[in-house]
Amino acid sequence: QSADDFALMVYECPSLVFVQAETEREVGANKGVSDKQIRLKVFSPNVLNITLVDLPGITKVPVGDQPTDIEARIRTMILSYIKHETCIILAVTPANSDLANSDALQMARIADPD
């Protein structure tokens, strides 16, 4: 299968459609962010029993219906998840940016200095 086939499969995934619909129902379709969780459970004998949390990226400039303090709200939300000792942090940074300027790595370092 090609990458296009995979993208189409993901786009048509009923679970993804559900998550998108729930997100729009909760915050609207205009770039809103909420700290309310949307839980999606996957049951299979072939997958680990693990909780994955997809957190929003850090927004510096409000767009759409976002409040003026969106950056502070998102940082608070992210820290509330990544501060736990049992948390494994996957800090995502664009490959074309300098790691020294990564907000994700900065927050990971705050939560886990070691």
C-alpha positions in Angstrom: 0.0 0.0 0.0 1.1 3.5 -0.7 1.2 6.5 1.7 -1.9 7.8 -0.1 -3.8 4.6 0.7 -2.8 5.0 4.3 -3.8 8.6 4.4 -7.2 7.7 2.9 -7.6 4.8 5.4 -6.9 7.2 8.3 -9.1 9.9 7.0 -12.0 7.4 6.6 -11.4 5.8 10.0 -14.7 5.8 12.0 -12.8 6.5 15.2 -11.1 9.5 13.7 -14.4 10.8 12.4 -15.8 10.4 15.9 -12.9 12.3 17.5 -13.2 15.2 15.0 -17.0 15.4 15.5 -16.6 15.4 19.3 -13.9 18.0 19.1 -16.1 20.3 17.0 -19.1 19.6 19.3 -17.0 20.6 22.4 -15.1 23.6 21.0 -16.6 24.5 17.7 -15.0 24.4 14.2 -12.9 27.6 14.6 -9.7 26.4 16.2 -11.0 26.1 19.7 -9.1 24.1 22.4 -10.5 22.3 25.4 -9.0 20.4 28.3 -11.9 18.0 28.3 -10.7 14.5 27.2 -12.1 12.5 24.4 -11.5 8.9 25.2 -11.0 6.3 22.5 -10.5 2.7 23.6 -8.8 0.2 21.4 -9.2 -3.5 22.2 -7.0 -6.1 20.6 -4.9 -8.9 21.8 -2.1 -7.4 19.6 -1.8 -4.0 21.3 -0.3 -2.9 24.6 -2.5 -1.8 27.4 -1.4 1.8 27.4 -2.9 5.3 27.5 -1.9 7.7 24.8 -2.7 11.4 25.2 -2.6 13.6 22.2 -2.1 17.2 23.5 -2.4 20.4 21.4 0.6 22.2 20.1 1.6 25.4 21.8 -0.2 28.3 20.1 1.6 31.7 20.4 -0.9 33.9 18.6 -4.7 33.3 19.1 -6.7 32.5 16.0 -10.4 31.9 15.4 -12.3 31.7 18.6 -9.2 31.2 20.8 -8.9 33.3 24.0 -6.0 35.8 24.2 -4.3 33.7 26.9 -4.4 30.5 24.8 -0.6 29.9 25.2 -0.8 30.0 29.0 -3.8 27.7 28.9 -2.2 25.2 26.7 1.1 25.2 28.7 -0.9 24.6 31.9 -2.8 21.7 30.2 0.4 20.1 28.9 2.2 20.4 32.2 -0.8 18.8 34.1 -0.2 15.6 32.0 3.5 15.4 31.6 4.4 16.1 35.2 3.5 12.6 36.4 6.4 10.3 37.1 5.0 7.4 35.1 4.5 9.6 32.0 6.7 9.0 28.9 7.0 12.3 27.1 7.3 12.3 23.3 8.3 15.9 22.6 7.6 16.6 18.9 9.6 19.3 17.2 9.8 20.1 13.5 12.9 18.7 11.8 13.7 22.0 10.2 13.8 24.0 13.4 16.6 24.5 15.9 16.2 22.2 19.0 17.5 25.0 21.2 14.2 26.9 20.4 11.9 23.9 20.9 8.9 24.7 23.2 8.2 20.9 23.5 11.7 20.2 24.7 11.6 23.1 27.1 8.4 21.8 28.7 9.7 18.3 28.8 12.7 19.5 30.7 10.5 21.4 33.2 8.5 18.2 33.8 11.5 15.9 33.8 14.8 17.7 34.5 16.8 14.4 34.4 
